[in-house]
Amino acid sequence: MKYVDEFRDGTLARRLAAAIAREVDPAREYRFMEFCGGHTHAIARYGVEDLLPANVRLIHGPGCPVCVLPTGRLEMAIALAERPGVMLASYGDMLRVPGSGGDSLLKARARGADVRMVYSIDDALALARRHPDRQVIFFAIGFETTTPPTAVAIRQAAAEGLGNFSVFCNHVLTPSAIASILESPEVRDLGSVKLDGFVGPAHVSTVIGSRPYEYFAAEYAKPVVIAGFEPLDVLQAVRMLVRQVNAGQSCVENEFARAVSRDGNRKAQKLVAEVFELRKHFDWRGLGRVPYSALRIKSAWADFDAERRFAPEPRTVPDHKACECAAILRGVKRPQDCRLFGSACTPETPMGSCMVSSEGACAAHWSYGRFRSARPA
């Protein structure tokens, strides 16, 4: 299959790994953070870390949209779902994320709330059309990749006069999270890890382009290489990062040139700018309160904003005390460092969001790496 099989060639992977081993400086450590749950999944699935020299470490960042959503926002969604006359539409992963006391949208449904699993926001629009007697609220999460479809759906709802459709908006922004990891005093207080560069996200970059990362390369002297999701993509990105570090360079390189351009998808960007505006601040699991890191629906589209229409009470809820998901999202700890991992916390009985989503680091390690011995930090 074009653009798949050729990027999973085992012989080429071993050659790339050997090239990386020849180029690394054995006297130094290389720490690169992948900022995409898809990369985390690929690294665990294909054993990419096992091919790398011991002094090259890939660190999982806050690239899973289900994982970074704080418990308080989930509690708000549960409260919305339990309102009379409301039908809450959500992606399947969010149904199982545990809230305070182990509550979840799935348990709210068991109590009688009308919670529906959908595969896209178009499914939520279809529910609103079929159930004009219900207020259908779409639980919108995700980075820049999933934001344009939400904008399109809101415009479509307005065009059709679907007064029973609204969006509980939780769309967040990748560049703001990267900046928070690099410069936030709060993140430093919580605990952060030394980084030498970033494996830039793939899907997000198809929308925003490579241009936004140029600031981090210039301001913080951190190289960024945007990579595709296949194992050879990731290995090539690591090689490019190693070369930059060895040369004392810090620039943005685009390994995923077959899908990403410098300017990104301008049509999608225009749609997002029409419907959304920046929030002054937003809470992230693992990073705390991050300024200008999320979007809200503009007042011109207020009729489709569930927060304005239903005014759910804002909530700040602590995570499970023994769950290390927040530290894992900052790269400070690995899934294996959590005492709950693989015992009390499994995909069947998740204690934290990192074990729920397929893009979560804990779920990826459980599925593909639980029988491999943990590498030293």
N, C-alpha and C positions, 0 to 999 in steps of 0.2 A: 504494500500500500504506500503510495507516494507520500513523503514527509512523515512517515511513521517507521516503517521497517528499517529504512536506511539510517535512522537515528537510534536504533536499538542493536546495532551490530556488535556482537561480543568481541570480535577480533579488533575492531576499531577502538572499542572502549579500552581494551588492554593496552593498545598502542598509545592512546591518549594518556592513560594512567602512567605508563612508563615515561612518557615525555614530561609529565608533571614531576615525577620523582627525580628526573635528571635536572630539572630547572630549579627546584626549591633549594633554598639555603639551609643545610642541616643545622645551622647554628641559631636559627630563629623559628618562631611560631607564626603561623598564618591562621587568622581567624576571620572567616567570612560568614556574614549573616544572609541567609536566603529569606526574602521578604514576601514569600508567597506560599500559601498552603499547598498549591499544586506542586511546587518544587520540593517541599517537605515530603509529600507523598511519593514523588518520583525517587527521591534520594533513599527513602526507606524501602520502597518496592524493589528497586534494582540494585540495592547494596552499593550505592555509589561511594559512600564513606569507606567501605571495605577496600576499595581500589586505591584510595589516596594514601600518601605517606602519613606517618603517625603525627607529624608536626603540622599537618593541614587539617583544620577542623571546620566543619560546617555547623553553624549555630542557627537554631530555629528562631525566627522572629515573629512578630504579631501579624502574620499574614492570613490568618483564618478568620473570616468575618463572623462566624458563629462564636468563635472562641473569645474575641475581643469585646463582644457586647457585654456590658456589665449586668450583674444580677438585677439591679434596680430597674433597668429598662425591660427586662423579661417580666418582672413583677408587674410593671405597668401594662404589658401586653396581656397578662393573665387577668388583671382587673378589667381591661376592656372586653375580653372574651366573656366574662361573667356578667356583663350588663344585659338586661332584658332586651330582646329584639336584635342583638348583635350576632353576626357570624364573622369569626376571625379566620382569615385565610393565611396560611403560613407554609414555608418550606418545611419538609419533613424533619430536617435536623433540629430545627428550633423546638419541635414538639417535645423532644426528650431532654433538652438542657435543664439541669436541676436548678431550681431557685432556692430560696430560703426554706429550711426545713424539708428539703427534698421535693418541694412542690414543682409542678411543671405544667405546660399546656396540655400534655397528654392526660395528666391527672385531673386538670380542670374539665377536660372533655368527659372523663369518667364521672365527674360530679354533675354533668348535665350541660356544660357550656357547649355552644355550637362552634367547634373548632374544626376546620377543614384543612387537609394537606393538599397543597397545589404544587405543580411543577414549574409554573411561571405566573407572572402577574396577569397574563392574558386569561388564565384559568380563574383568577379572582374577579376579573371583569365579567366573565361568563356567568359566574355565580350571582353577581349583582343583577345581571339581565334576567336570570331565571327566577330570582327571589326578590321581586320589587318590594315585598313586605318586610324585608330584613335589611339592616344596616351592615353592609359588607365592608370590613376593615382588612386591608392587606398589611401584614407585618413585614415591612420592607427592611432588609438588611443588605450589607455588602459594600464593597469598595467601588471604585469608579467603573468597574465592569458592569455591574448590575444597575447603576443609576440611570443611564439613558433609557432602558426599557420602562422604568418607573415613570420617567418624564413623559414618554410616549403614551403610557396608559392613562395618566392624569389628563393629558390633552384629549385623548379619545373619550374619556368619561365626560369631559366638559362638552365635547362636540355632540355626544349622544344624549346629554341631559340626564346622566345617571346620578341623580341626587342621593342615592343610597350607597354610593361607593366613596371610600376615603382611604388614606394611606397613613399608617403609623411609621413615620420616616426615621430610619436609623442608618442612613448611608454615611460612611466615613471615608476619609481621604488618606491615601498612602503617604504623600510627601510630608504631611504634618506629623505622622507617626514616626517617620524616619528622623525628622528634626527633633522630636521629643526624646528619642533614644540617644541622640548625639549631644543634646544641650540642656535638657530639662533638669533643674535642680531636684525636682520631686522624684524623677526616675533615678537620679544618682542616690538619693536618700533611700529609695526602695531597694536599690541594688542594681548595678548594670555591669556589663562585661566589656572588656577591651575588644575593639573591632578594627580590622585592617581594610575592610571593604564590604561591598554589598553585591549579592546576586539579585539584580533588579527583577521585579515581577513581569510576567509575560502578558497575561490577559489585560491587566490594568494598563500596561504600556501601549497596547494596541489602541486604547482610547485616548490617553493623555500624551502619548509620544515619549520620546527620550529627553526632551528639552527640560522638564522640571527637575531632573536629577543633576543637571549641570551645576546647580547651586551647591549641592552637597559636595560634589567633587572639588569645586573651587574653594568654597568657604571652609570646609572641614578637612580638606586633603584626604578624602576617602574615595577611592576608585569605585565605580559602579559599572557592572557589566549586565545588561539586560539579556536574559536567557530564555529559551524555550523550555518545554516541559519534559522533553525526552532525556534519557540518561547521557547521550552524547552531547546534547545541549549543555547540560549542567557541567560535565567534565571539561568541555571547551571553555565555558565561562570561568571555571576555576583556573584553568591554565592562563587565560587572559588576565585574571586578577593577580596571579602569582607574578606574571611578567611585569605588570604595572608596579607592584610592590617592590620587586627587585630593582627596577629602574628608578624608583623614587618618584613615580608619576601618579597623578590622580586625575583621571578624566572619565567621561562616560563613553563606553563602547557598547555596540549593539550586536550581540551574537545572534539575536532573533530577527535579523533583517528581513527574513521571508514574511514577517507579519507586522513588524513595528517600524514606524518611521519617526523622524525627529518631531514632527508636528502632530502626529496622532490622527485621530478621527475628528476632523473639525465639525462635521455635521452633528455628531454625537455631543461634542462639547457645546455647541450652540443650543441644542435641545436642553441640556442640563442647565445652562446659564439662564434660559428662558423661564424654567420652572422652579429652580432652587437658588438659595443663597446660603452664605456661610453662617453657621452658628458661632456665637462668640466663644463658646467652649463646649466640650462634650467629654463625658467620662468614658474611659477605656479600661477594660480589665487588664491589669498588669502595668499600665502606664499612668493611671490616675486621670486627673482632669487635664486635657490637652486643648490649648486654645486654637480656635479656627481649624478644627480637625474633622468637622462633620457638616452636613447640609440640613437645611430645613426648607419646607415648602414656602414659596413667596406668598405674600398676602393676596396677590392677584388670583391665586389658586386656593384661597383659604377654605372654600367649600369642600375641598377634597383633602384637607389636613385633619386627620383624626385627633391630633393634639389640640387643635383649636376647637373642633366641634364637640369633643367629649371631655376635654380638660382632665385627663387622668392625673392623679396626684403624683408629682415627682417623688421618686424613692431612691434612697441610698442604702444598699443592702450589702453587708460583708459576705465574702465567699466562705466556703467551708474552711475551718481553721487548719485542717490537715492537708487540704488540697494545694498543690504547688503550681497550679495552672498559671497564676499571675507571674511567678518567677520564670516559668518555662517560656512564656510569651516575651519576656525581656531577654531571653537567652542566658540567664544566670544559671539555670538548672536544666537538666535533661529529664525526659520522662522517667528514666530509670532511677533518678534521684528522689522521686516522690515515694514515700513509704506506702502510699495507697495503690500505686501502680501495679496492676496485675493481681492484686489481692482483693481489697474492698472495691477497687475501681477497675471495671472492665467495660467494654462496649455494651454489655447486657445490663450492667449496674453502674452507670457513670456517676462519679462524685463531682466531676467538673466538666466544663464545656470542651476542654481539649481532648476528652475521650469520646465525645459525642460525634462531632463532625468528622467526615472522612478526610478533611483537610487538616484536622487537628494533629499536633505532634504526637500526643499520647496514643491516639487511635492508629496513626501510621506506624508507630513503633510496636504497638500491640499486634497489628496485622502482619507486619513484615519483619520485625526485628527483635521480637521478644526472646528468641532462643539464642541470639548472638550475645556474647559477653560485652558488657558496657566498656567503652573505651575510657581511659583516664582523662580527666579534665585538663 
